């Protein structure tokens, strides 16, 4: 059984913006979305994205996770995301995904290397990116390389930041 995966906004939104979460649904029994990430989708100009997540919640695929303010994971979240506790706070979504993953021995799903990786290393966590998820899907026979390229270009066309110009380029970088 795979460890629980806690999604940051940037990784989840890659699949939401292209309206194709089938890869996620075939790879994972369910995914965990911190309330702070879910809340980032609650804006009028992206209401359709939130509706897509709501449908996944209704199916039981997405589980929204929250903090108990009396627990250590909430304190970690505050330390990571609040200017009161840190001179370099990170985003609430990243901080929540890290804190939940640490508490539950889970995996952080985030494309944000700069903000996330220092804490992934510090807390000995695993991290996956959109590219890693597509590679997993390719290896499992869920998608072809061409389908991965189509998804990747759709994400890029919707202003998602990915660290290669195509899925093929990402695969080539991974295989070096």
Chimera marker file (.cmm) of the C-alpha trace (Angstrom):
<marker_set name="trace">
<marker id="1" x="0.000" y="0.000" z="0.000" r="1" g="1" b="0" radius="0.5"/>
<marker id="2" x="1.303" y="3.410" z="-0.940" r="1" g="1" b="0" radius="0.5"/>
<marker id="3" x="1.827" y="6.112" z="1.642" r="1" g="1" b="0" radius="0.5"/>
<marker id="4" x="-0.830" y="8.847" z="1.750" r="1" g="1" b="0" radius="0.5"/>
<marker id="5" x="-0.173" y="11.649" z="-0.730" r="1" g="1" b="0" radius="0.5"/>
<marker id="6" x="-0.848" y="15.252" z="0.343" r="1" g="1" b="0" radius="0.5"/>
<marker id="7" x="-1.294" y="17.669" z="-2.556" r="1" g="1" b="0" radius="0.5"/>
<marker id="8" x="-0.143" y="21.226" z="-2.871" r="1" g="1" b="0" radius="0.5"/>
<marker id="9" x="-2.116" y="23.552" z="-5.140" r="1" g="1" b="0" radius="0.5"/>
<marker id="10" x="0.460" y="23.648" z="-7.936" r="1" g="1" b="0" radius="0.5"/>
<marker id="11" x="0.517" y="19.880" z="-8.456" r="1" g="1" b="0" radius="0.5"/>
<marker id="12" x="-3.227" y="19.282" z="-8.097" r="1" g="1" b="0" radius="0.5"/>
<marker id="13" x="-4.085" y="22.230" z="-10.333" r="1" g="1" b="0" radius="0.5"/>
<marker id="14" x="-2.078" y="20.740" z="-13.219" r="1" g="1" b="0" radius="0.5"/>
<marker id="15" x="-4.662" y="17.985" z="-13.523" r="1" g="1" b="0" radius="0.5"/>
<marker id="16" x="-7.651" y="20.148" z="-12.583" r="1" g="1" b="0" radius="0.5"/>
<marker id="17" x="-6.964" y="22.801" z="-15.253" r="1" g="1" b="0" radius="0.5"/>
<marker id="18" x="-6.929" y="20.232" z="-18.069" r="1" g="1" b="0" radius="0.5"/>
<marker id="19" x="-10.060" y="18.628" z="-16.603" r="1" g="1" b="0" radius="0.5"/>
<marker id="20" x="-8.388" y="15.222" z="-16.531" r="1" g="1" b="0" radius="0.5"/>
<marker id="21" x="-7.831" y="13.568" z="-13.178" r="1" g="1" b="0" radius="0.5"/>
<marker id="22" x="-8.124" y="10.051" z="-14.593" r="1" g="1" b="0" radius="0.5"/>
<marker id="23" x="-4.388" y="9.426" z="-14.126" r="1" g="1" b="0" radius="0.5"/>
<marker id="24" x="-4.654" y="10.326" z="-10.440" r="1" g="1" b="0" radius="0.5"/>
<marker id="25" x="-7.766" y="8.201" z="-10.024" r="1" g="1" b="0" radius="0.5"/>
<marker id="26" x="-6.093" y="5.178" z="-11.604" r="1" g="1" b="0" radius="0.5"/>
<marker id="27" x="-2.831" y="5.519" z="-9.657" r="1" g="1" b="0" radius="0.5"/>
<marker id="28" x="-4.188" y="6.302" z="-6.190" r="1" g="1" b="0" radius="0.5"/>
<marker id="29" x="-7.086" y="4.963" z="-4.127" r="1" g="1" b="0" radius="0.5"/>
<marker id="30" x="-7.599" y="8.486" z="-2.819" r="1" g="1" b="0" radius="0.5"/>
<marker id="31" x="-5.635" y="11.695" z="-2.440" r="1" g="1" b="0" radius="0.5"/>
<marker id="32" x="-5.450" y="14.097" z="0.480" r="1" g="1" b="0" radius="0.5"/>
<marker id="33" x="-5.944" y="17.801" z="-0.012" r="1" g="1" b="0" radius="0.5"/>
<marker id="34" x="-5.299" y="20.132" z="2.913" r="1" g="1" b="0" radius="0.5"/>
<marker id="35" x="-8.164" y="22.546" z="3.529" r="1" g="1" b="0" radius="0.5"/>
<marker id="36" x="-5.702" y="25.389" z="2.881" r="1" g="1" b="0" radius="0.5"/>
<marker id="37" x="-5.163" y="24.056" z="-0.661" r="1" g="1" b="0" radius="0.5"/>
<marker id="38" x="-8.879" y="23.514" z="-1.252" r="1" g="1" b="0" radius="0.5"/>
<marker id="39" x="-9.492" y="27.084" z="-0.074" r="1" g="1" b="0" radius="0.5"/>
<marker id="40" x="-7.078" y="28.421" z="-2.709" r="1" g="1" b="0" radius="0.5"/>
<marker id="41" x="-9.510" y="27.174" z="-5.371" r="1" g="1" b="0" radius="0.5"/>
<marker id="42" x="-12.384" y="29.124" z="-3.805" r="1" g="1" b="0" radius="0.5"/>
<marker id="43" x="-12.111" y="32.213" z="-5.979" r="1" g="1" b="0" radius="0.5"/>
<marker id="44" x="-14.696" y="33.477" z="-8.476" r="1" g="1" b="0" radius="0.5"/>
<marker id="45" x="-12.388" y="33.339" z="-11.527" r="1" g="1" b="0" radius="0.5"/>
<marker id="46" x="-11.577" y="29.652" z="-10.919" r="1" g="1" b="0" radius="0.5"/>
<marker id="47" x="-14.886" y="28.468" z="-9.480" r="1" g="1" b="0" radius="0.5"/>
<marker id="48" x="-15.082" y="25.748" z="-12.140" r="1" g="1" b="0" radius="0.5"/>
<marker id="49" x="-11.844" y="24.244" z="-10.787" r="1" g="1" b="0" radius="0.5"/>
<marker id="50" x="-13.305" y="24.122" z="-7.293" r="1" g="1" b="0" radius="0.5"/>
<marker id="51" x="-16.426" y="22.447" z="-8.704" r="1" g="1" b="0" radius="0.5"/>
<marker id="52" x="-14.194" y="19.767" z="-10.273" r="1" g="1" b="0" radius="0.5"/>
<marker id="53" x="-12.594" y="19.119" z="-6.899" r="1" g="1" b="0" radius="0.5"/>
<marker id="54" x="-16.032" y="19.029" z="-5.267" r="1" g="1" b="0" radius="0.5"/>
<marker id="55" x="-17.048" y="16.264" z="-7.688" r="1" g="1" b="0" radius="0.5"/>
<marker id="56" x="-13.946" y="14.286" z="-6.687" r="1" g="1" b="0" radius="0.5"/>
<marker id="57" x="-14.852" y="14.804" z="-3.027" r="1" g="1" b="0" radius="0.5"/>
<marker id="58" x="-18.377" y="13.549" z="-3.721" r="1" g="1" b="0" radius="0.5"/>
<marker id="59" x="-16.884" y="10.421" z="-5.353" r="1" g="1" b="0" radius="0.5"/>
<marker id="60" x="-14.772" y="9.849" z="-2.238" r="1" g="1" b="0" radius="0.5"/>
<marker id="61" x="-11.520" y="10.202" z="-4.188" r="1" g="1" b="0" radius="0.5"/>
<marker id="62" x="-10.404" y="13.498" z="-2.633" r="1" g="1" b="0" radius="0.5"/>
<marker id="63" x="-10.282" y="13.700" z="1.149" r="1" g="1" b="0" radius="0.5"/>
<marker id="64" x="-10.013" y="17.162" z="2.671" r="1" g="1" b="0" radius="0.5"/>
<marker id="65" x="-7.731" y="17.194" z="5.709" r="1" g="1" b="0" radius="0.5"/>
<marker id="66" x="-7.734" y="19.797" z="8.452" r="1" g="1" b="0" radius="0.5"/>
<marker id="67" x="-5.621" y="20.570" z="11.490" r="1" g="1" b="0" radius="0.5"/>
<marker id="68" x="-6.456" y="20.152" z="15.133" r="1" g="1" b="0" radius="0.5"/>
<marker id="69" x="-5.020" y="23.379" z="16.524" r="1" g="1" b="0" radius="0.5"/>
<marker id="70" x="-3.882" y="21.526" z="19.650" r="1" g="1" b="0" radius="0.5"/>
<marker id="71" x="-1.582" y="19.175" z="17.708" r="1" g="1" b="0" radius="0.5"/>
<marker id="72" x="2.087" y="19.489" z="16.720" r="1" g="1" b="0" radius="0.5"/>
<marker id="73" x="1.324" y="19.406" z="12.995" r="1" g="1" b="0" radius="0.5"/>
<marker id="74" x="-0.629" y="22.654" z="13.330" r="1" g="1" b="0" radius="0.5"/>
<marker id="75" x="2.310" y="24.267" z="15.109" r="1" g="1" b="0" radius="0.5"/>
<marker id="76" x="4.602" y="23.136" z="12.285" r="1" g="1" b="0" radius="0.5"/>
<marker id="77" x="2.155" y="24.557" z="9.730" r="1" g="1" b="0" radius="0.5"/>
<marker id="78" x="2.192" y="27.887" z="11.564" r="1" g="1" b="0" radius="0.5"/>
<marker id="79" x="5.994" y="27.895" z="11.795" r="1" g="1" b="0" radius="0.5"/>
<marker id="80" x="6.295" y="27.316" z="8.062" r="1" g="1" b="0" radius="0.5"/>
<marker id="81" x="3.595" y="29.702" z="6.844" r="1" g="1" b="0" radius="0.5"/>
<marker id="82" x="3.467" y="32.606" z="9.274" r="1" g="1" b="0" radius="0.5"/>
<marker id="83" x="5.636" y="35.710" z="9.211" r="1" g="1" b="0" radius="0.5"/>
<marker id="84" x="5.239" y="35.750" z="12.984" r="1" g="1" b="0" radius="0.5"/>
<marker id="85" x="7.218" y="32.490" z="13.288" r="1" g="1" b="0" radius="0.5"/>
<marker id="86" x="9.476" y="32.642" z="10.228" r="1" g="1" b="0" radius="0.5"/>
<marker id="87" x="11.478" y="35.305" z="8.436" r="1" g="1" b="0" radius="0.5"/>
<marker id="88" x="10.927" y="33.350" z="5.173" r="1" g="1" b="0" radius="0.5"/>
<marker id="89" x="7.421" y="31.862" z="5.328" r="1" g="1" b="0" radius="0.5"/>
<marker id="90" x="6.230" y="29.586" z="2.556" r="1" g="1" b="0" radius="0.5"/>
<marker id="91" x="2.732" y="29.396" z="1.102" r="1" g="1" b="0" radius="0.5"/>
<marker id="92" x="-0.114" y="28.032" z="3.174" r="1" g="1" b="0" radius="0.5"/>
<marker id="93" x="-0.741" y="25.160" z="0.732" r="1" g="1" b="0" radius="0.5"/>
<marker id="94" x="2.882" y="24.048" z="0.719" r="1" g="1" b="0" radius="0.5"/>
<marker id="95" x="3.122" y="24.380" z="4.503" r="1" g="1" b="0" radius="0.5"/>
<marker id="96" x="-0.079" y="22.389" z="5.051" r="1" g="1" b="0" radius="0.5"/>
<marker id="97" x="0.980" y="19.585" z="2.690" r="1" g="1" b="0" radius="0.5"/>
<marker id="98" x="4.355" y="19.321" z="4.445" r="1" g="1" b="0" radius="0.5"/>
<marker id="99" x="2.864" y="19.349" z="7.954" r="1" g="1" b="0" radius="0.5"/>
<marker id="100" x="0.259" y="16.685" z="7.111" r="1" g="1" b="0" radius="0.5"/>
<marker id="101" x="2.830" y="14.515" z="5.311" r="1" g="1" b="0" radius="0.5"/>
<marker id="102" x="5.162" y="14.726" z="8.298" r="1" g="1" b="0" radius="0.5"/>
<marker id="103" x="2.436" y="13.757" z="10.759" r="1" g="1" b="0" radius="0.5"/>
<marker id="104" x="1.110" y="10.862" z="8.654" r="1" g="1" b="0" radius="0.5"/>
<marker id="105" x="4.429" y="9.631" z="7.201" r="1" g="1" b="0" radius="0.5"/>
<marker id="106" x="3.118" y="10.635" z="3.805" r="1" g="1" b="0" radius="0.5"/>
<marker id="107" x="4.292" y="12.030" z="0.507" r="1" g="1" b="0" radius="0.5"/>
<marker id="108" x="4.218" y="15.687" z="-0.525" r="1" g="1" b="0" radius="0.5"/>
<marker id="109" x="2.896" y="16.254" z="-4.061" r="1" g="1" b="0" radius="0.5"/>
<marker id="110" x="4.305" y="19.598" z="-5.145" r="1" g="1" b="0" radius="0.5"/>
<marker id="111" x="6.078" y="21.121" z="-8.124" r="1" g="1" b="0" radius="0.5"/>
<marker id="112" x="7.517" y="23.917" z="-5.977" r="1" g="1" b="0" radius="0.5"/>
<marker id="113" x="11.105" y="22.819" z="-5.492" r="1" g="1" b="0" radius="0.5"/>
<marker id="114" x="12.463" y="26.052" z="-4.032" r="1" g="1" b="0" radius="0.5"/>
<marker id="115" x="10.000" y="26.342" z="-1.140" r="1" g="1" b="0" radius="0.5"/>
<marker id="116" x="9.287" y="22.677" z="-0.492" r="1" g="1" b="0" radius="0.5"/>
<marker id="117" x="12.584" y="20.797" z="-0.862" r="1" g="1" b="0" radius="0.5"/>
<marker id="118" x="14.383" y="22.251" z="2.174" r="1" g="1" b="0" radius="0.5"/>
<marker id="119" x="11.582" y="20.882" z="4.373" r="1" g="1" b="0" radius="0.5"/>
<marker id="120" x="11.302" y="17.589" z="2.490" r="1" g="1" b="0" radius="0.5"/>
<marker id="121" x="14.982" y="17.068" z="3.301" r="1" g="1" b="0" radius="0.5"/>
<marker id="122" x="14.751" y="18.424" z="6.855" r="1" g="1" b="0" radius="0.5"/>
<marker id="123" x="11.815" y="16.170" z="7.786" r="1" g="1" b="0" radius="0.5"/>
<marker id="124" x="12.945" y="13.185" z="5.689" r="1" g="1" b="0" radius="0.5"/>
<marker id="125" x="9.812" y="13.193" z="3.534" r="1" g="1" b="0" radius="0.5"/>
<marker id="126" x="9.164" y="11.902" z="0.040" r="1" g="1" b="0" radius="0.5"/>
<marker id="127" x="8.039" y="14.247" z="-2.721" r="1" g="1" b="0" radius="0.5"/>
<marker id="128" x="6.455" y="13.690" z="-6.105" r="1" g="1" b="0" radius="0.5"/>
<marker id="129" x="5.798" y="16.167" z="-8.883" r="1" g="1" b="0" radius="0.5"/>
<marker id="130" x="3.377" y="16.269" z="-11.773" r="1" g="1" b="0" radius="0.5"/>
<marker id="131" x="6.150" y="14.830" z="-13.938" r="1" g="1" b="0" radius="0.5"/>
<marker id="132" x="6.716" y="11.961" z="-11.504" r="1" g="1" b="0" radius="0.5"/>
<marker id="133" x="3.003" y="11.173" z="-11.519" r="1" g="1" b="0" radius="0.5"/>
<marker id="134" x="2.934" y="11.047" z="-15.311" r="1" g="1" b="0" radius="0.5"/>
<marker id="135" x="6.022" y="8.811" z="-15.308" r="1" g="1" b="0" radius="0.5"/>
<marker id="136" x="4.252" y="6.470" z="-12.864" r="1" g="1" b="0" radius="0.5"/>
<marker id="137" x="1.233" y="6.425" z="-15.189" r="1" g="1" b="0" radius="0.5"/>
<marker id="138" x="3.470" y="5.673" z="-18.175" r="1" g="1" b="0" radius="0.5"/>
<marker id="139" x="5.175" y="2.792" z="-16.337" r="1" g="1" b="0" radius="0.5"/>
<marker id="140" x="1.793" y="1.386" z="-15.283" r="1" g="1" b="0" radius="0.5"/>
<marker id="141" x="0.521" y="1.523" z="-18.874" r="1" g="1" b="0" radius="0.5"/>
<marker id="142" x="-2.170" y="4.069" z="-17.986" r="1" g="1" b="0" radius="0.5"/>
<marker id="143" x="-0.884" y="6.560" z="-20.563" r="1" g="1" b="0" radius="0.5"/>
<marker id="144" x="1.420" y="6.507" z="-23.549" r="1" g="1" b="0" radius="0.5"/>
<marker id="145" x="4.270" y="8.961" z="-23.981" r="1" g="1" b="0" radius="0.5"/>
<marker id="146" x="2.170" y="10.779" z="-26.591" r="1" g="1" b="0" radius="0.5"/>
<marker id="147" x="-0.762" y="11.071" z="-24.171" r="1" g="1" b="0" radius="0.5"/>
<marker id="148" x="1.661" y="12.369" z="-21.547" r="1" g="1" b="0" radius="0.5"/>
<marker id="149" x="2.861" y="14.993" z="-24.018" r="1" g="1" b="0" radius="0.5"/>
<marker id="150" x="-0.727" y="16.061" z="-24.742" r="1" g="1" b="0" radius="0.5"/>
<marker id="151" x="-1.486" y="16.412" z="-21.037" r="1" g="1" b="0" radius="0.5"/>
<marker id="152" x="1.804" y="18.250" z="-20.439" r="1" g="1" b="0" radius="0.5"/>
<marker id="153" x="1.159" y="20.733" z="-23.259" r="1" g="1" b="0" radius="0.5"/>
<marker id="154" x="-2.376" y="21.294" z="-21.974" r="1" g="1" b="0" radius="0.5"/>
<marker id="155" x="-0.956" y="22.126" z="-18.551" r="1" g="1" b="0" radius="0.5"/>
<marker id="156" x="1.632" y="24.486" z="-20.018" r="1" g="1" b="0" radius="0.5"/>
<marker id="157" x="-1.043" y="26.153" z="-22.172" r="1" g="1" b="0" radius="0.5"/>
<marker id="158" x="-2.987" y="26.870" z="-18.992" r="1" g="1" b="0" radius="0.5"/>
<marker id="159" x="0.023" y="28.536" z="-17.380" r="1" g="1" b="0" radius="0.5"/>
<marker id="160" x="1.077" y="25.662" z="-15.129" r="1" g="1" b="0" radius="0.5"/>
<marker id="161" x="4.774" y="25.725" z="-14.361" r="1" g="1" b="0" radius="0.5"/>
<marker id="162" x="6.542" y="22.498" z="-15.284" r="1" g="1" b="0" radius="0.5"/>
<marker id="163" x="10.296" y="22.025" z="-15.452" r="1" g="1" b="0" radius="0.5"/>
<marker id="164" x="10.494" y="20.895" z="-19.085" r="1" g="1" b="0" radius="0.5"/>
<marker id="165" x="8.990" y="21.925" z="-22.416" r="1" g="1" b="0" radius="0.5"/>
<marker id="166" x="7.363" y="18.523" z="-22.950" r="1" g="1" b="0" radius="0.5"/>
<marker id="167" x="6.802" y="15.219" z="-21.226" r="1" g="1" b="0" radius="0.5"/>
<marker id="168" x="9.366" y="13.656" z="-23.568" r="1" g="1" b="0" radius="0.5"/>
<marker id="169" x="11.926" y="16.284" z="-22.530" r="1" g="1" b="0" radius="0.5"/>
<marker id="170" x="11.110" y="15.535" z="-18.885" r="1" g="1" b="0" radius="0.5"/>
<marker id="171" x="11.640" y="11.808" z="-19.493" r="1" g="1" b="0" radius="0.5"/>
<marker id="172" x="14.964" y="12.502" z="-21.204" r="1" g="1" b="0" radius="0.5"/>
<marker id="173" x="16.131" y="14.610" z="-18.233" r="1" g="1" b="0" radius="0.5"/>
<marker id="174" x="15.099" y="11.849" z="-15.801" r="1" g="1" b="0" radius="0.5"/>
<marker id="175" x="16.957" y="9.177" z="-17.778" r="1" g="1" b="0" radius="0.5"/>
<marker id="176" x="20.310" y="10.977" z="-17.830" r="1" g="1" b="0" radius="0.5"/>
<link id1="1" id2="2" r="1" g="1" b="0" radius="0.2"/>
<link id1="2" id2="3" r="1" g="1" b="0" radius="0.2"/>
<link id1="3" id2="4" r="1" g="1" b="0" radius="0.2"/>
<link id1="4" id2="5" r="1" g="1" b="0" radius="0.2"/>
<link id1="5" id2="6" r="1" g="1" b="0" radius="0.2"/>
<link id1="6" id2="7" r="1" g="1" b="0" radius="0.2"/>
<link id1="7" id2="8" r="1" g="1" b="0" radius="0.2"/>
<link id1="8" id2="9" r="1" g="1" b="0" radius="0.2"/>
<link id1="9" id2="10" r="1" g="1" b="0" radius="0.2"/>
<link id1="10" id2="11" r="1" g="1" b="0" radius="0.2"/>
<link id1="11" id2="12" r="1" g="1" b="0" radius="0.2"/>
<link id1="12" id2="13" r="1" g="1" b="0" radius="0.2"/>
<link id1="13" id2="14" r="1" g="1" b="0" radius="0.2"/>
<link id1="14" id2="15" r="1" g="1" b="0" radius="0.2"/>
<link id1="15" id2="16" r="1" g="1" b="0" radius="0.2"/>
<link id1="16" id2="17" r="1" g="1" b="0" radius="0.2"/>
<link id1="17" id2="18" r="1" g="1" b="0" radius="0.2"/>
<link id1="18" id2="19" r="1" g="1" b="0" radius="0.2"/>
<link id1="19" id2="20" r="1" g="1" b="0" radius="0.2"/>
<link id1="20" id2="21" r="1" g="1" b="0" radius="0.2"/>
<link id1="21" id2="22" r="1" g="1" b="0" radius="0.2"/>
<link id1="22" id2="23" r="1" g="1" b="0" radius="0.2"/>
<link id1="23" id2="24" r="1" g="1" b="0" radius="0.2"/>
<link id1="24" id2="25" r="1" g="1" b="0" radius="0.2"/>
<link id1="25" id2="26" r="1" g="1" b="0" radius="0.2"/>
<link id1="26" id2="27" r="1" g="1" b="0" radius="0.2"/>
<link id1="27" id2="28" r="1" g="1" b="0" radius="0.2"/>
<link id1="28" id2="29" r="1" g="1" b="0" radius="0.2"/>
<link id1="29" id2="30" r="1" g="1" b="0" radius="0.2"/>
<link id1="30" id2="31" r="1" g="1" b="0" radius="0.2"/>
<link id1="31" id2="32" r="1" g="1" b="0" radius="0.2"/>
<link id1="32" id2="33" r="1" g="1" b="0" radius="0.2"/>
<link id1="33" id2="34" r="1" g="1" b="0" radius="0.2"/>
<link id1="34" id2="35" r="1" g="1" b="0" radius="0.2"/>
<link id1="35" id2="36" r="1" g="1" b="0" radius="0.2"/>
<link id1="36" id2="37" r="1" g="1" b="0" radius="0.2"/>
<link id1="37" id2="38" r="1" g="1" b="0" radius="0.2"/>
<link id1="38" id2="39" r="1" g="1" b="0" radius="0.2"/>
<link id1="39" id2="40" r="1" g="1" b="0" radius="0.2"/>
<link id1="40" id2="41" r="1" g="1" b="0" radius="0.2"/>
<link id1="41" id2="42" r="1" g="1" b="0" radius="0.2"/>
<link id1="42" id2="43" r="1" g="1" b="0" radius="0.2"/>
<link id1="43" id2="44" r="1" g="1" b="0" radius="0.2"/>
<link id1="44" id2="45" r="1" g="1" b="0" radius="0.2"/>
<link id1="45" id2="46" r="1" g="1" b="0" radius="0.2"/>
<link id1="46" id2="47" r="1" g="1" b="0" radius="0.2"/>
<link id1="47" id2="48" r="1" g="1" b="0" radius="0.2"/>
<link id1="48" id2="49" r="1" g="1" b="0" radius="0.2"/>
<link id1="49" id2="50" r="1" g="1" b="0" radius="0.2"/>
<link id1="50" id2="51" r="1" g="1" b="0" radius="0.2"/>
<link id1="51" id2="52" r="1" g="1" b="0" radius="0.2"/>
<link id1="52" id2="53" r="1" g="1" b="0" radius="0.2"/>
<link id1="53" id2="54" r="1" g="1" b="0" radius="0.2"/>
<link id1="54" id2="55" r="1" g="1" b="0" radius="0.2"/>
<link id1="55" id2="56" r="1" g="1" b="0" radius="0.2"/>
<link id1="56" id2="57" r="1" g="1" b="0" radius="0.2"/>
<link id1="57" id2="58" r="1" g="1" b="0" radius="0.2"/>
<link id1="58" id2="59" r="1" g="1" b="0" radius="0.2"/>
<link id1="59" id2="60" r="1" g="1" b="0" radius="0.2"/>
<link id1="60" id2="61" r="1" g="1" b="0" radius="0.2"/>
<link id1="61" id2="62" r="1" g="1" b="0" radius="0.2"/>
<link id1="62" id2="63" r="1" g="1" b="0" radius="0.2"/>
<link id1="63" id2="64" r="1" g="1" b="0" radius="0.2"/>
<link id1="64" id2="65" r="1" g="1" b="0" radius="0.2"/>
<link id1="65" id2="66" r="1" g="1" b="0" radius="0.2"/>
<link id1="66" id2="67" r="1" g="1" b="0" radius="0.2"/>
<link id1="67" id2="68" r="1" g="1" b="0" radius="0.2"/>
<link id1="68" id2="69" r="1" g="1" b="0" radius="0.2"/>
<link id1="69" id2="70" r="1" g="1" b="0" radius="0.2"/>
<link id1="70" id2="71" r="1" g="1" b="0" radius="0.2"/>
<link id1="71" id2="72" r="1" g="1" b="0" radius="0.2"/>
<link id1="72" id2="73" r="1" g="1" b="0" radius="0.2"/>
<link id1="73" id2="74" r="1" g="1" b="0" radius="0.2"/>
<link id1="74" id2="75" r="1" g="1" b="0" radius="0.2"/>
<link id1="75" id2="76" r="1" g="1" b="0" radius="0.2"/>
<link id1="76" id2="77" r="1" g="1" b="0" radius="0.2"/>
<link id1="77" id2="78" r="1" g="1" b="0" radius="0.2"/>
<link id1="78" id2="79" r="1" g="1" b="0" radius="0.2"/>
<link id1="79" id2="80" r="1" g="1" b="0" radius="0.2"/>
<link id1="80" id2="81" r="1" g="1" b="0" radius="0.2"/>
<link id1="81" id2="82" r="1" g="1" b="0" radius="0.2"/>
<link id1="82" id2="83" r="1" g="1" b="0" radius="0.2"/>
<link id1="83" id2="84" r="1" g="1" b="0" radius="0.2"/>
<link id1="84" id2="85" r="1" g="1" b="0" radius="0.2"/>
<link id1="85" id2="86" r="1" g="1" b="0" radius="0.2"/>
<link id1="86" id2="87" r="1" g="1" b="0" radius="0.2"/>
<link id1="87" id2="88" r="1" g="1" b="0" radius="0.2"/>
<link id1="88" id2="89" r="1" g="1" b="0" radius="0.2"/>
<link id1="89" id2="90" r="1" g="1" b="0" radius="0.2"/>
<link id1="90" id2="91" r="1" g="1" b="0" radius="0.2"/>
<link id1="91" id2="92" r="1" g="1" b="0" radius="0.2"/>
<link id1="92" id2="93" r="1" g="1" b="0" radius="0.2"/>
<link id1="93" id2="94" r="1" g="1" b="0" radius="0.2"/>
<link id1="94" id2="95" r="1" g="1" b="0" radius="0.2"/>
<link id1="95" id2="96" r="1" g="1" b="0" radius="0.2"/>
<link id1="96" id2="97" r="1" g="1" b="0" radius="0.2"/>
<link id1="97" id2="98" r="1" g="1" b="0" radius="0.2"/>
<link id1="98" id2="99" r="1" g="1" b="0" radius="0.2"/>
<link id1="99" id2="100" r="1" g="1" b="0" radius="0.2"/>
<link id1="100" id2="101" r="1" g="1" b="0" radius="0.2"/>
<link id1="101" id2="102" r="1" g="1" b="0" radius="0.2"/>
<link id1="102" id2="103" r="1" g="1" b="0" radius="0.2"/>
<link id1="103" id2="104" r="1" g="1" b="0" radius="0.2"/>
<link id1="104" id2="105" r="1" g="1" b="0" radius="0.2"/>
<link id1="105" id2="106" r="1" g="1" b="0" radius="0.2"/>
<link id1="106" id2="107" r="1" g="1" b="0" radius="0.2"/>
<link id1="107" id2="108" r="1" g="1" b="0" radius="0.2"/>
<link id1="108" id2="109" r="1" g="1" b="0" radius="0.2"/>
<link id1="109" id2="110" r="1" g="1" b="0" radius="0.2"/>
<link id1="110" id2="111" r="1" g="1" b="0" radius="0.2"/>
<link id1="111" id2="112" r="1" g="1" b="0" radius="0.2"/>
<link id1="112" id2="113" r="1" g="1" b="0" radius="0.2"/>
<link id1="113" id2="114" r="1" g="1" b="0" radius="0.2"/>
<link id1="114" id2="115" r="1" g="1" b="0" radius="0.2"/>
<link id1="115" id2="116" r="1" g="1" b="0" radius="0.2"/>
<link id1="116" id2="117" r="1" g="1" b="0" radius="0.2"/>
<link id1="117" id2="118" r="1" g="1" b="0" radius="0.2"/>
<link id1="118" id2="119" r="1" g="1" b="0" radius="0.2"/>
<link id1="119" id2="120" r="1" g="1" b="0" radius="0.2"/>
<link id1="120" id2="121" r="1" g="1" b="0" radius="0.2"/>
<link id1="121" id2="122" r="1" g="1" b="0" radius="0.2"/>
<link id1="122" id2="123" r="1" g="1" b="0" radius="0.2"/>
<link id1="123" id2="124" r="1" g="1" b="0" radius="0.2"/>
<link id1="124" id2="125" r="1" g="1" b="0" radius="0.2"/>
<link id1="125" id2="126" r="1" g="1" b="0" radius="0.2"/>
<link id1="126" id2="127" r="1" g="1" b="0" radius="0.2"/>
<link id1="127" id2="128" r="1" g="1" b="0" radius="0.2"/>
<link id1="128" id2="129" r="1" g="1" b="0" radius="0.2"/>
<link id1="129" id2="130" r="1" g="1" b="0" radius="0.2"/>
<link id1="130" id2="131" r="1" g="1" b="0" radius="0.2"/>
<link id1="131" id2="132" r="1" g="1" b="0" radius="0.2"/>
<link id1="132" id2="133" r="1" g="1" b="0" radius="0.2"/>
<link id1="133" id2="134" r="1" g="1" b="0" radius="0.2"/>
<link id1="134" id2="135" r="1" g="1" b="0" radius="0.2"/>
<link id1="135" id2="136" r="1" g="1" b="0" radius="0.2"/>
<link id1="136" id2="137" r="1" g="1" b="0" radius="0.2"/>
<link id1="137" id2="138" r="1" g="1" b="0" radius="0.2"/>
<link id1="138" id2="139" r="1" g="1" b="0" radius="0.2"/>
<link id1="139" id2="140" r="1" g="1" b="0" radius="0.2"/>
<link id1="140" id2="141" r="1" g="1" b="0" radius="0.2"/>
<link id1="141" id2="142" r="1" g="1" b="0" radius="0.2"/>
<link id1="142" id2="143" r="1" g="1" b="0" radius="0.2"/>
<link id1="143" id2="144" r="1" g="1" b="0" radius="0.2"/>
<link id1="144" id2="145" r="1" g="1" b="0" radius="0.2"/>
<link id1="145" id2="146" r="1" g="1" b="0" radius="0.2"/>
<link id1="146" id2="147" r="1" g="1" b="0" radius="0.2"/>
<link id1="147" id2="148" r="1" g="1" b="0" radius="0.2"/>
<link id1="148" id2="149" r="1" g="1" b="0" radius="0.2"/>
<link id1="149" id2="150" r="1" g="1" b="0" radius="0.2"/>
<link id1="150" id2="151" r="1" g="1" b="0" radius="0.2"/>
<link id1="151" id2="152" r="1" g="1" b="0" radius="0.2"/>
<link id1="152" id2="153" r="1" g="1" b="0" radius="0.2"/>
<link id1="153" id2="154" r="1" g="1" b="0" radius="0.2"/>
<link id1="154" id2="155" r="1" g="1" b="0" radius="0.2"/>
<link id1="155" id2="156" r="1" g="1" b="0" radius="0.2"/>
<link id1="156" id2="157" r="1" g="1" b="0" radius="0.2"/>
<link id1="157" id2="158" r="1" g="1" b="0" radius="0.2"/>
<link id1="158" id2="159" r="1" g="1" b="0" radius="0.2"/>
<link id1="159" id2="160" r="1" g="1" b="0" radius="0.2"/>
<link id1="160" id2="161" r="1" g="1" b="0" radius="0.2"/>
<link id1="161" id2="162" r="1" g="1" b="0" radius="0.2"/>
<link id1="162" id2="163" r="1" g="1" b="0" radius="0.2"/>
<link id1="163" id2="164" r="1" g="1" b="0" radius="0.2"/>
<link id1="164" id2="165" r="1" g="1" b="0" radius="0.2"/>
<link id1="165" id2="166" r="1" g="1" b="0" radius="0.2"/>
<link id1="166" id2="167" r="1" g="1" b="0" radius="0.2"/>
<link id1="167" id2="168" r="1" g="1" b="0" radius="0.2"/>
<link id1="168" id2="169" r="1" g="1" b="0" radius="0.2"/>
<link id1="169" id2="170" r="1" g="1" b="0" radius="0.2"/>
<link id1="170" id2="171" r="1" g="1" b="0" radius="0.2"/>
<link id1="171" id2="172" r="1" g="1" b="0" radius="0.2"/>
<link id1="172" id2="173" r="1" g="1" b="0" radius="0.2"/>
<link id1="173" id2="174" r="1" g="1" b="0" radius="0.2"/>
<link id1="174" id2="175" r="1" g="1" b="0" radius="0.2"/>
<link id1="175" id2="176" r="1" g="1" b="0" radius="0.2"/>
</marker_set>
